[in-house]
Every structure is written in C-alpha cells, then in structure tokens.
Amino acid sequence: MNLIQKMKDCFDKNMVYYTKHAKTEMENEEFGRIYEHEVYEAICNGEIIEEYLESKPYPGFLIFGRTEANRPLHIVCAYNSEEDITIIITVYHPDPNLWIDYRRRRKRL
C-alpha cells in the first residue's frame, strides 16, 4: 500500500492530527480559509512532490493535490507507522508566483 493510501485510510479511521501551526495557517490562509474536508480531498487525489526523509521525529512529505472544487493545496505532513496516524504539519494554498504548476519551486533571482 502506498503512502498516500495509508494517509487516506487514516482520515477514514479518524487517525489524523493537525498541529496548532497547521490549524492557524488553515484559518488565516491569504487565499481563503482551508477546511479539513479540503485537506482530505487534496490528499486523496494528491501526489508527493517533495520528501523530507531526515525530518524528526518522522519523515515528512509535501503533497500537492486539488480539492473537489479544483483548489490547489500543499500539505506538509508525516505518517507515523507505529501508531498508524497522519500528522498534518501545515497546509497552504501555493502561491503561483512561487511554483511552476504547483509542483516545482520557481528559481529565485
């Protein structure tokens, strides 16, 4: 089973933890508030675009996905296999000026 499927299963089992930082970012997103159901939708059809394998206490991942309303979201998260829980570290609507197709970072001048 792939990582995205494991994370989706965590949502289905209500085994998802949102950090305080994630909740604050979701509430104050400059492109409009992000709701938990949107995070779920974006993960369900998302793809891992960056891996942070050295992150502690769990390897982290940046997922790009779209909501059912086609809203692009980036979700930085981790999966704890011992407890079978997904940890949402932060969520944001990626700025198109900083990303190419929301998948690759633009080079800074």
Backbone atoms as SQL, in Angstrom:
CREATE TABLE atoms (id INTEGER PRIMARY KEY, chain TEXT, resi INTEGER, resn TEXT, atom TEXT, x REAL, y REAL, z REAL);
INSERT INTO atoms VALUES
  (1, 'A', 1, 'MET', 'N', 0.847, -1.173, 0.000),
  (2, 'A', 1, 'MET', 'CA', 0.000, 0.000, 0.000),
  (3, 'A', 1, 'MET', 'C', 0.902, 1.249, 0.000),
  (4, 'A', 2, 'ASN', 'N', 0.590, 2.209, -0.860),
  (5, 'A', 2, 'ASN', 'CA', 1.436, 3.391, -0.940),
  (6, 'A', 2, 'ASN', 'C', 1.116, 4.377, 0.189),
  (7, 'A', 3, 'LEU', 'N', 1.989, 5.335, 0.358),
  (8, 'A', 3, 'LEU', 'CA', 1.873, 6.284, 1.469),
  (9, 'A', 3, 'LEU', 'C', 0.598, 7.112, 1.392),
  (10, 'A', 4, 'ILE', 'N', 0.243, 7.580, 0.213),
  (11, 'A', 4, 'ILE', 'CA', -0.994, 8.374, 0.067),
  (12, 'A', 4, 'ILE', 'C', -2.192, 7.544, 0.514),
  (13, 'A', 5, 'GLN', 'N', -2.234, 6.275, 0.140),
  (14, 'A', 5, 'GLN', 'CA', -3.356, 5.412, 0.537),
  (15, 'A', 5, 'GLN', 'C', -3.375, 5.220, 2.049),
  (16, 'A', 6, 'LYS', 'N', -2.205, 5.058, 2.667),
  (17, 'A', 6, 'LYS', 'CA', -2.145, 4.925, 4.123),
  (18, 'A', 6, 'LYS', 'C', -2.682, 6.173, 4.808),
  (19, 'A', 7, 'MET', 'N', -2.327, 7.349, 4.265),
  (20, 'A', 7, 'MET', 'CA', -2.821, 8.604, 4.840),
  (21, 'A', 7, 'MET', 'C', -4.332, 8.725, 4.661),
  (22, 'A', 8, 'LYS', 'N', -4.831, 8.366, 3.481),
  (23, 'A', 8, 'LYS', 'CA', -6.278, 8.392, 3.235),
  (24, 'A', 8, 'LYS', 'C', -6.990, 7.483, 4.232),
  (25, 'A', 9, 'ASP', 'N', -6.430, 6.298, 4.462),
  (26, 'A', 9, 'ASP', 'CA', -7.019, 5.376, 5.431),
  (27, 'A', 9, 'ASP', 'C', -7.057, 5.987, 6.824),
  (28, 'A', 10, 'CYS', 'N', -6.036, 6.778, 7.177),
  (29, 'A', 10, 'CYS', 'CA', -6.034, 7.453, 8.482),
  (30, 'A', 10, 'CYS', 'C', -7.223, 8.401, 8.596),
  (31, 'A', 11, 'PHE', 'N', -7.531, 9.125, 7.518),
  (32, 'A', 11, 'PHE', 'CA', -8.699, 10.009, 7.547),
  (33, 'A', 11, 'PHE', 'C', -9.962, 9.187, 7.745),
  (34, 'A', 12, 'ASP', 'N', -10.049, 8.073, 7.028),
  (35, 'A', 12, 'ASP', 'CA', -11.241, 7.217, 7.133),
  (36, 'A', 12, 'ASP', 'C', -11.420, 6.658, 8.541),
  (37, 'A', 13, 'LYS', 'N', -10.307, 6.482, 9.273),
  (38, 'A', 13, 'LYS', 'CA', -10.351, 5.937, 10.643),
  (39, 'A', 13, 'LYS', 'C', -10.270, 7.036, 11.705),
  (40, 'A', 14, 'ASN', 'N', -10.308, 8.301, 11.261),
  (41, 'A', 14, 'ASN', 'CA', -10.200, 9.440, 12.182),
  (42, 'A', 14, 'ASN', 'C', -8.894, 9.389, 12.976),
  (43, 'A', 15, 'MET', 'N', -7.808, 9.056, 12.274),
  (44, 'A', 15, 'MET', 'CA', -6.482, 8.978, 12.880),
  (45, 'A', 15, 'MET', 'C', -5.587, 10.041, 12.247),
  (46, 'A', 16, 'VAL', 'N', -6.039, 11.300, 12.340),
  (47, 'A', 16, 'VAL', 'CA', -5.312, 12.428, 11.775),
  (48, 'A', 16, 'VAL', 'C', -5.143, 13.465, 12.875),
  (49, 'A', 17, 'TYR', 'N', -3.924, 13.967, 12.999),
  (50, 'A', 17, 'TYR', 'CA', -3.622, 15.001, 13.980),
  (51, 'A', 17, 'TYR', 'C', -3.158, 16.253, 13.243),
  (52, 'A', 18, 'TYR', 'N', -3.810, 17.365, 13.523),
  (53, 'A', 18, 'TYR', 'CA', -3.420, 18.660, 12.963),
  (54, 'A', 18, 'TYR', 'C', -2.614, 19.403, 14.018),
  (55, 'A', 19, 'THR', 'N', -1.413, 19.845, 13.652),
  (56, 'A', 19, 'THR', 'CA', -0.633, 20.643, 14.588),
  (57, 'A', 19, 'THR', 'C', -1.323, 21.998, 14.768),
  (58, 'A', 20, 'LYS', 'N', -0.966, 22.672, 15.840),
  (59, 'A', 20, 'LYS', 'CA', -1.503, 24.016, 16.069),
  (60, 'A', 20, 'LYS', 'C', -1.115, 24.927, 14.902),
  (61, 'A', 21, 'HIS', 'N', 0.121, 24.775, 14.427),
  (62, 'A', 21, 'HIS', 'CA', 0.582, 25.574, 13.288),
  (63, 'A', 21, 'HIS', 'C', -0.311, 25.342, 12.067),
  (64, 'A', 22, 'ALA', 'N', -0.633, 24.084, 11.787),
  (65, 'A', 22, 'ALA', 'CA', -1.484, 23.782, 10.633),
  (66, 'A', 22, 'ALA', 'C', -2.847, 24.444, 10.778),
  (67, 'A', 23, 'LYS', 'N', -3.450, 24.331, 11.948),
  (68, 'A', 23, 'LYS', 'CA', -4.778, 24.929, 12.180),
  (69, 'A', 23, 'LYS', 'C', -4.734, 26.444, 11.996),
  (70, 'A', 24, 'THR', 'N', -3.692, 27.082, 12.518),
  (71, 'A', 24, 'THR', 'CA', -3.559, 28.535, 12.391),
  (72, 'A', 24, 'THR', 'C', -3.408, 28.931, 10.929),
  (73, 'A', 25, 'GLU', 'N', -2.548, 28.213, 10.200),
  (74, 'A', 25, 'GLU', 'CA', -2.348, 28.516, 8.784),
  (75, 'A', 25, 'GLU', 'C', -3.635, 28.306, 7.982),
  (76, 'A', 26, 'MET', 'N', -4.374, 27.262, 8.292),
  (77, 'A', 26, 'MET', 'CA', -5.624, 26.989, 7.588),
  (78, 'A', 26, 'MET', 'C', -6.644, 28.100, 7.828),
  (79, 'A', 27, 'GLU', 'N', -6.727, 28.580, 9.049),
  (80, 'A', 27, 'GLU', 'CA', -7.690, 29.631, 9.396),
  (81, 'A', 27, 'GLU', 'C', -7.313, 30.975, 8.785),
  (82, 'A', 28, 'ASN', 'N', -6.024, 31.234, 8.625),
  (83, 'A', 28, 'ASN', 'CA', -5.558, 32.548, 8.187),
  (84, 'A', 28, 'ASN', 'C', -4.990, 32.567, 6.770),
  (85, 'A', 29, 'GLU', 'N', -5.279, 31.565, 5.983),
  (86, 'A', 29, 'GLU', 'CA', -4.751, 31.473, 4.614),
  (87, 'A', 29, 'GLU', 'C', -5.150, 32.709, 3.802),
  (88, 'A', 30, 'GLU', 'N', -4.170, 33.332, 3.146),
  (89, 'A', 30, 'GLU', 'CA', -4.435, 34.565, 2.398),
  (90, 'A', 30, 'GLU', 'C', -5.372, 34.360, 1.217),
  (91, 'A', 31, 'PHE', 'N', -5.449, 33.157, 0.655),
  (92, 'A', 31, 'PHE', 'CA', -6.353, 32.871, -0.454),
  (93, 'A', 31, 'PHE', 'C', -7.724, 32.392, 0.031),
  (94, 'A', 32, 'GLY', 'N', -7.943, 32.417, 1.340),
  (95, 'A', 32, 'GLY', 'CA', -9.219, 31.984, 1.919),
  (96, 'A', 32, 'GLY', 'C', -9.040, 30.765, 2.801),
  (97, 'A', 33, 'ARG', 'N', -9.838, 30.707, 3.863),
  (98, 'A', 33, 'ARG', 'CA', -9.757, 29.632, 4.844),
  (99, 'A', 33, 'ARG', 'C', -9.746, 28.259, 4.175),
  (100, 'A', 34, 'ILE', 'N', -8.951, 27.358, 4.743),
  (101, 'A', 34, 'ILE', 'CA', -8.873, 25.975, 4.277),
  (102, 'A', 34, 'ILE', 'C', -9.579, 25.105, 5.307),
  (103, 'A', 35, 'TYR', 'N', -10.453, 24.233, 4.842),
  (104, 'A', 35, 'TYR', 'CA', -11.226, 23.359, 5.731),
  (105, 'A', 35, 'TYR', 'C', -10.662, 21.939, 5.712),
  (106, 'A', 36, 'GLU', 'N', -10.925, 21.207, 6.789),
  (107, 'A', 36, 'GLU', 'CA', -10.392, 19.848, 6.907),
  (108, 'A', 36, 'GLU', 'C', -10.843, 18.958, 5.760),
  (109, 'A', 37, 'HIS', 'N', -12.078, 19.106, 5.307),
  (110, 'A', 37, 'HIS', 'CA', -12.541, 18.259, 4.196),
  (111, 'A', 37, 'HIS', 'C', -11.755, 18.556, 2.922),
  (112, 'A', 38, 'GLU', 'N', -11.256, 19.792, 2.777),
  (113, 'A', 38, 'GLU', 'CA', -10.436, 20.123, 1.617),
  (114, 'A', 38, 'GLU', 'C', -9.067, 19.442, 1.705),
  (115, 'A', 39, 'VAL', 'N', -8.521, 19.352, 2.912),
  (116, 'A', 39, 'VAL', 'CA', -7.252, 18.650, 3.113),
  (117, 'A', 39, 'VAL', 'C', -7.424, 17.183, 2.714),
  (118, 'A', 40, 'TYR', 'N', -8.507, 16.583, 3.164),
  (119, 'A', 40, 'TYR', 'CA', -8.802, 15.184, 2.821),
  (120, 'A', 40, 'TYR', 'C', -8.909, 15.012, 1.302),
  (121, 'A', 41, 'GLU', 'N', -9.676, 15.883, 0.665),
  (122, 'A', 41, 'GLU', 'CA', -9.856, 15.789, -0.788),
  (123, 'A', 41, 'GLU', 'C', -8.525, 15.915, -1.521),
  (124, 'A', 42, 'ALA', 'N', -7.698, 16.867, -1.083),
  (125, 'A', 42, 'ALA', 'CA', -6.410, 17.093, -1.752),
  (126, 'A', 42, 'ALA', 'C', -5.468, 15.906, -1.552),
  (127, 'A', 43, 'ILE', 'N', -5.490, 15.292, -0.377),
  (128, 'A', 43, 'ILE', 'CA', -4.637, 14.119, -0.149),
  (129, 'A', 43, 'ILE', 'C', -5.130, 12.935, -0.979),
  (130, 'A', 44, 'CYS', 'N', -6.440, 12.760, -1.067),
  (131, 'A', 44, 'CYS', 'CA', -6.993, 11.620, -1.804),
  (132, 'A', 44, 'CYS', 'C', -6.572, 11.606, -3.269),
  (133, 'A', 45, 'ASN', 'N', -6.453, 12.786, -3.872),
  (134, 'A', 45, 'ASN', 'CA', -6.045, 12.796, -5.281),
  (135, 'A', 45, 'ASN', 'C', -4.673, 13.430, -5.459),
  (136, 'A', 46, 'GLY', 'N', -3.910, 13.472, -4.368),
  (137, 'A', 46, 'GLY', 'CA', -2.623, 14.156, -4.387),
  (138, 'A', 46, 'GLY', 'C', -1.447, 13.294, -4.800),
  (139, 'A', 47, 'GLU', 'N', -0.313, 13.971, -4.868),
  (140, 'A', 47, 'GLU', 'CA', 0.948, 13.304, -5.190),
  (141, 'A', 47, 'GLU', 'C', 2.044, 13.913, -4.318),
  (142, 'A', 48, 'ILE', 'N', 3.000, 13.093, -3.961),
  (143, 'A', 48, 'ILE', 'CA', 4.141, 13.574, -3.179),
  (144, 'A', 48, 'ILE', 'C', 5.084, 14.283, -4.135),
  (145, 'A', 49, 'ILE', 'N', 5.362, 15.580, -3.851),
  (146, 'A', 49, 'ILE', 'CA', 6.251, 16.328, -4.736),
  (147, 'A', 49, 'ILE', 'C', 7.609, 16.616, -4.092),
  (148, 'A', 50, 'GLU', 'N', 7.700, 16.487, -2.777),
  (149, 'A', 50, 'GLU', 'CA', 8.983, 16.615, -2.084),
  (150, 'A', 50, 'GLU', 'C', 8.977, 15.669, -0.894),
  (151, 'A', 51, 'GLU', 'N', 10.149, 15.152, -0.566),
  (152, 'A', 51, 'GLU', 'CA', 10.308, 14.281, 0.604),
  (153, 'A', 51, 'GLU', 'C', 11.341, 14.898, 1.532),
  (154, 'A', 52, 'TYR', 'N', 11.050, 14.856, 2.813),
  (155, 'A', 52, 'TYR', 'CA', 11.969, 15.349, 3.833),
  (156, 'A', 52, 'TYR', 'C', 12.300, 14.171, 4.743),
  (157, 'A', 53, 'LEU', 'N', 13.098, 13.255, 4.213),
  (158, 'A', 53, 'LEU', 'CA', 13.334, 11.975, 4.885),
  (159, 'A', 53, 'LEU', 'C', 14.138, 12.110, 6.171),
  (160, 'A', 54, 'GLU', 'N', 14.858, 13.195, 6.335),
  (161, 'A', 54, 'GLU', 'CA', 15.660, 13.399, 7.543),
  (162, 'A', 54, 'GLU', 'C', 14.874, 14.107, 8.653),
  (163, 'A', 55, 'SER', 'N', 13.631, 14.495, 8.378),
  (164, 'A', 55, 'SER', 'CA', 12.822, 15.188, 9.384),
  (165, 'A', 55, 'SER', 'C', 12.582, 14.294, 10.588),
  (166, 'A', 56, 'LYS', 'N', 12.559, 14.904, 11.757),
  (167, 'A', 56, 'LYS', 'CA', 12.322, 14.186, 13.010),
  (168, 'A', 56, 'LYS', 'C', 11.071, 14.728, 13.675),
  (169, 'A', 57, 'PRO', 'N', 10.284, 13.952, 14.363),
  (170, 'A', 57, 'PRO', 'CA', 10.532, 12.548, 14.670),
  (171, 'A', 57, 'PRO', 'C', 10.124, 11.582, 13.556),
  (172, 'A', 58, 'TYR', 'N', 9.468, 12.098, 12.476),
  (173, 'A', 58, 'TYR', 'CA', 9.041, 11.228, 11.379),
  (174, 'A', 58, 'TYR', 'C', 9.422, 11.883, 10.059),
  (175, 'A', 59, 'PRO', 'N', 9.711, 11.088, 9.041),
  (176, 'A', 59, 'PRO', 'CA', 9.958, 11.673, 7.722),
  (177, 'A', 59, 'PRO', 'C', 8.736, 12.481, 7.281),
  (178, 'A', 60, 'GLY', 'N', 8.999, 13.614, 6.644),
  (179, 'A', 60, 'GLY', 'CA', 7.918, 14.476, 6.179),
  (180, 'A', 60, 'GLY', 'C', 7.792, 14.447, 4.668),
  (181, 'A', 61, 'PHE', 'N', 6.646, 14.914, 4.203),
  (182, 'A', 61, 'PHE', 'CA', 6.349, 14.913, 2.779),
  (183, 'A', 61, 'PHE', 'C', 5.547, 16.153, 2.425),
  (184, 'A', 62, 'LEU', 'N', 5.774, 16.662, 1.233),
  (185, 'A', 62, 'LEU', 'CA', 4.954, 17.737, 0.697),
  (186, 'A', 62, 'LEU', 'C', 4.070, 17.126, -0.371),
  (187, 'A', 63, 'ILE', 'N', 2.776, 17.220, -0.148),
  (188, 'A', 63, 'ILE', 'CA', 1.802, 16.672, -1.083),
  (189, 'A', 63, 'ILE', 'C', 1.120, 17.825, -1.807),
  (190, 'A', 64, 'PHE', 'N', 1.025, 17.699, -3.120),
  (191, 'A', 64, 'PHE', 'CA', 0.220, 18.624, -3.909),
  (192, 'A', 64, 'PHE', 'C', -1.028, 17.876, -4.339),
  (193, 'A', 65, 'GLY', 'N', -2.174, 18.496, -4.092),
  (194, 'A', 65, 'GLY', 'CA', -3.431, 17.923, -4.524),
  (195, 'A', 65, 'GLY', 'C', -4.449, 19.018, -4.740),
  (196, 'A', 66, 'ARG', 'N', -5.543, 18.644, -5.348),
  (197, 'A', 66, 'ARG', 'CA', -6.636, 19.592, -5.591),
  (198, 'A', 66, 'ARG', 'C', -7.888, 19.117, -4.884),
  (199, 'A', 67, 'THR', 'N', -8.658, 20.091, -4.430),
  (200, 'A', 67, 'THR', 'CA', -9.937, 19.776, -3.798),
  (201, 'A', 67, 'THR', 'C', -10.950, 19.441, -4.893),
  (202, 'A', 68, 'GLU', 'N', -12.130, 19.009, -4.483),
  (203, 'A', 68, 'GLU', 'CA', -13.182, 18.727, -5.462),
  (204, 'A', 68, 'GLU', 'C', -13.573, 19.992, -6.210),
  (205, 'A', 69, 'ALA', 'N', -13.368, 21.165, -5.594),
  (206, 'A', 69, 'ALA', 'CA', -13.647, 22.451, -6.251),
  (207, 'A', 69, 'ALA', 'C', -12.449, 22.932, -7.067),
  (208, 'A', 70, 'ASN', 'N', -11.437, 22.072, -7.236),
  (209, 'A', 70, 'ASN', 'CA', -10.237, 22.339, -8.031),
  (210, 'A', 70, 'ASN', 'C', -9.284, 23.339, -7.379),
  (211, 'A', 71, 'ARG', 'N', -9.398, 23.532, -6.089),
  (212, 'A', 71, 'ARG', 'CA', -8.480, 24.418, -5.375),
  (213, 'A', 71, 'ARG', 'C', -7.158, 23.694, -5.152),
  (214, 'A', 72, 'PRO', 'N', -6.021, 24.294, -5.544),
  (215, 'A', 72, 'PRO', 'CA', -4.730, 23.652, -5.305),
  (216, 'A', 72, 'PRO', 'C', -4.319, 23.814, -3.840),
  (217, 'A', 73, 'LEU', 'N', -3.806, 22.745, -3.252),
  (218, 'A', 73, 'LEU', 'CA', -3.313, 22.816, -1.879),
  (219, 'A', 73, 'LEU', 'C', -1.976, 22.099, -1.778),
  (220, 'A', 74, 'HIS', 'N', -1.140, 22.619, -0.900),
  (221, 'A', 74, 'HIS', 'CA', 0.078, 21.937, -0.478),
  (222, 'A', 74, 'HIS', 'C', -0.130, 21.516, 0.966),
  (223, 'A', 75, 'ILE', 'N', 0.207, 20.285, 1.258),
  (224, 'A', 75, 'ILE', 'CA', 0.074, 19.738, 2.608),
  (225, 'A', 75, 'ILE', 'C', 1.424, 19.158, 3.009),
  (226, 'A', 76, 'VAL', 'N', 2.002, 19.713, 4.062),
  (227, 'A', 76, 'VAL', 'CA', 3.220, 19.139, 4.618),
  (228, 'A', 76, 'VAL', 'C', 2.753, 18.230, 5.749),
  (229, 'A', 77, 'CYS', 'N', 3.121, 16.958, 5.652),
  (230, 'A', 77, 'CYS', 'CA', 2.618, 16.001, 6.621),
  (231, 'A', 77, 'CYS', 'C', 3.640, 14.909, 6.877),
  (232, 'A', 78, 'ALA', 'N', 3.325, 14.087, 7.851),
  (233, 'A', 78, 'ALA', 'CA', 4.160, 12.933, 8.197),
  (234, 'A', 78, 'ALA', 'C', 3.223, 11.774, 8.505),
  (235, 'A', 79, 'TYR', 'N', 3.767, 10.583, 8.373),
  (236, 'A', 79, 'TYR', 'CA', 2.996, 9.378, 8.703),
  (237, 'A', 79, 'TYR', 'C', 3.760, 8.589, 9.750),
  (238, 'A', 80, 'ASN', 'N', 3.098, 8.329, 10.868),
  (239, 'A', 80, 'ASN', 'CA', 3.676, 7.532, 11.952),
  (240, 'A', 80, 'ASN', 'C', 3.147, 6.111, 11.798),
  (241, 'A', 81, 'SER', 'N', 3.979, 5.229, 11.279),
  (242, 'A', 81, 'SER', 'CA', 3.540, 3.855, 11.017),
  (243, 'A', 81, 'SER', 'C', 3.297, 3.063, 12.300),
  (244, 'A', 82, 'GLU', 'N', 4.028, 3.374, 13.375),
  (245, 'A', 82, 'GLU', 'CA', 3.835, 2.648, 14.632),
  (246, 'A', 82, 'GLU', 'C', 2.432, 2.852, 15.194),
  (247, 'A', 83, 'GLU', 'N', 1.917, 4.074, 15.062),
  (248, 'A', 83, 'GLU', 'CA', 0.587, 4.377, 15.589),
  (249, 'A', 83, 'GLU', 'C', -0.460, 4.490, 14.489),
  (250, 'A', 84, 'ASP', 'N', -0.043, 4.320, 13.229),
  (251, 'A', 84, 'ASP', 'CA', -0.934, 4.429, 12.080),
  (252, 'A', 84, 'ASP', 'C', -1.726, 5.738, 12.141),
  (253, 'A', 85, 'ILE', 'N', -0.969, 6.850, 12.200),
  (254, 'A', 85, 'ILE', 'CA', -1.593, 8.164, 12.271),
  (255, 'A', 85, 'ILE', 'C', -0.891, 9.105, 11.298),
  (256, 'A', 86, 'THR', 'N', -1.674, 9.977, 10.687),
  (257, 'A', 86, 'THR', 'CA', -1.139, 11.020, 9.819),
  (258, 'A', 86, 'THR', 'C', -1.081, 12.312, 10.611),
  (259, 'A', 87, 'ILE', 'N', 0.045, 13.002, 10.506),
  (260, 'A', 87, 'ILE', 'CA', 0.233, 14.275, 11.198),
  (261, 'A', 87, 'ILE', 'C', 0.287, 15.362, 10.137),
  (262, 'A', 88, 'ILE', 'N', -0.639, 16.309, 10.220),
  (263, 'A', 88, 'ILE', 'CA', -0.665, 17.430, 9.291),
  (264, 'A', 88, 'ILE', 'C', 0.139, 18.554, 9.932),
  (265, 'A', 89, 'ILE', 'N', 1.264, 18.903, 9.313),
  (266, 'A', 89, 'ILE', 'CA', 2.184, 19.892, 9.875),
  (267, 'A', 89, 'ILE', 'C', 1.804, 21.296, 9.442),
  (268, 'A', 90, 'THR', 'N', 1.502, 21.468, 8.174),
  (269, 'A', 90, 'THR', 'CA', 0.982, 22.737, 7.676),
  (270, 'A', 90, 'THR', 'C', 0.251, 22.502, 6.374),
  (271, 'A', 91, 'VAL', 'N', -0.619, 23.444, 6.043),
  (272, 'A', 91, 'VAL', 'CA', -1.415, 23.385, 4.820),
  (273, 'A', 91, 'VAL', 'C', -1.483, 24.804, 4.277),
  (274, 'A', 92, 'TYR', 'N', -1.332, 24.927, 2.964),
  (275, 'A', 92, 'TYR', 'CA', -1.468, 26.251, 2.376),
  (276, 'A', 92, 'TYR', 'C', -1.856, 26.151, 0.908),
  (277, 'A', 93, 'HIS', 'N', -2.423, 27.224, 0.419),
  (278, 'A', 93, 'HIS', 'CA', -2.733, 27.381, -0.996),
  (279, 'A', 93, 'HIS', 'C', -1.458, 27.930, -1.631),
  (280, 'A', 94, 'PRO', 'N', -0.770, 27.158, -2.482),
  (281, 'A', 94, 'PRO', 'CA', 0.518, 27.608, -3.007),
  (282, 'A', 94, 'PRO', 'C', 0.385, 28.852, -3.885),
  (283, 'A', 95, 'ASP', 'N', 1.324, 29.756, -3.702),
  (284, 'A', 95, 'ASP', 'CA', 1.358, 30.995, -4.476),
  (285, 'A', 95, 'ASP', 'C', 1.872, 30.670, -5.876),
  (286, 'A', 96, 'PRO', 'N', 1.079, 30.932, -6.923),
  (287, 'A', 96, 'PRO', 'CA', 1.517, 30.606, -8.283),
  (288, 'A', 96, 'PRO', 'C', 2.767, 31.372, -8.712),
  (289, 'A', 97, 'ASN', 'N', 3.095, 32.460, -8.022),
  (290, 'A', 97, 'ASN', 'CA', 4.318, 33.193, -8.338),
  (291, 'A', 97, 'ASN', 'C', 5.564, 32.468, -7.826),
  (292, 'A', 98, 'LEU', 'N', 5.377, 31.513, -6.907),
  (293, 'A', 98, 'LEU', 'CA', 6.494, 30.790, -6.322),
  (294, 'A', 98, 'LEU', 'C', 6.623, 29.353, -6.843),
  (295, 'A', 99, 'TRP', 'N', 5.595, 28.876, -7.565),
  (296, 'A', 99, 'TRP', 'CA', 5.565, 27.482, -8.001),
  (297, 'A', 99, 'TRP', 'C', 5.244, 27.388, -9.486),
  (298, 'A', 100, 'ILE', 'N', 5.848, 26.426, -10.147),
  (299, 'A', 100, 'ILE', 'CA', 5.533, 26.105, -11.538),
  (300, 'A', 100, 'ILE', 'C', 4.565, 24.921, -11.500),
  (301, 'A', 101, 'ASP', 'N', 3.380, 25.127, -12.017),
  (302, 'A', 101, 'ASP', 'CA', 2.332, 24.088, -11.997),
  (303, 'A', 101, 'ASP', 'C', 2.090, 23.547, -10.587),
  (304, 'A', 102, 'TYR', 'N', 2.398, 24.331, -9.587),
  (305, 'A', 102, 'TYR', 'CA', 2.235, 23.970, -8.170),
  (306, 'A', 102, 'TYR', 'C', 3.088, 22.770, -7.755),
  (307, 'A', 103, 'ARG', 'N', 3.970, 22.318, -8.631),
  (308, 'A', 103, 'ARG', 'CA', 4.767, 21.119, -8.355),
  (309, 'A', 103, 'ARG', 'C', 6.262, 21.384, -8.183),
  (310, 'A', 104, 'ARG', 'N', 6.767, 22.428, -8.814),
  (311, 'A', 104, 'ARG', 'CA', 8.195, 22.725, -8.743),
  (312, 'A', 104, 'ARG', 'C', 8.391, 24.167, -8.308),
  (313, 'A', 105, 'ARG', 'N', 9.333, 24.359, -7.418),
  (314, 'A', 105, 'ARG', 'CA', 9.626, 25.710, -6.936),
  (315, 'A', 105, 'ARG', 'C', 10.273, 26.524, -8.068),
  (316, 'A', 106, 'ARG', 'N', 9.834, 27.762, -8.179),
  (317, 'A', 106, 'ARG', 'CA', 10.479, 28.672, -9.131),
  (318, 'A', 106, 'ARG', 'C', 11.838, 29.070, -8.588),
  (319, 'A', 107, 'LYS', 'N', 12.793, 29.252, -9.458),
  (320, 'A', 107, 'LYS', 'CA', 14.118, 29.698, -9.027),
  (321, 'A', 107, 'LYS', 'C', 14.029, 31.154, -8.597),
  (322, 'A', 108, 'ARG', 'N', 14.695, 31.458, -7.498),
  (323, 'A', 108, 'ARG', 'CA', 14.735, 32.841, -7.016),
  (324, 'A', 108, 'ARG', 'C', 15.829, 33.596, -7.741),
  (325, 'A', 109, 'LEU', 'N', 15.540, 34.831, -8.029),
  (326, 'A', 109, 'LEU', 'CA', 16.535, 35.660, -8.727),
  (327, 'A', 109, 'LEU', 'C', 17.522, 36.266, -7.764);
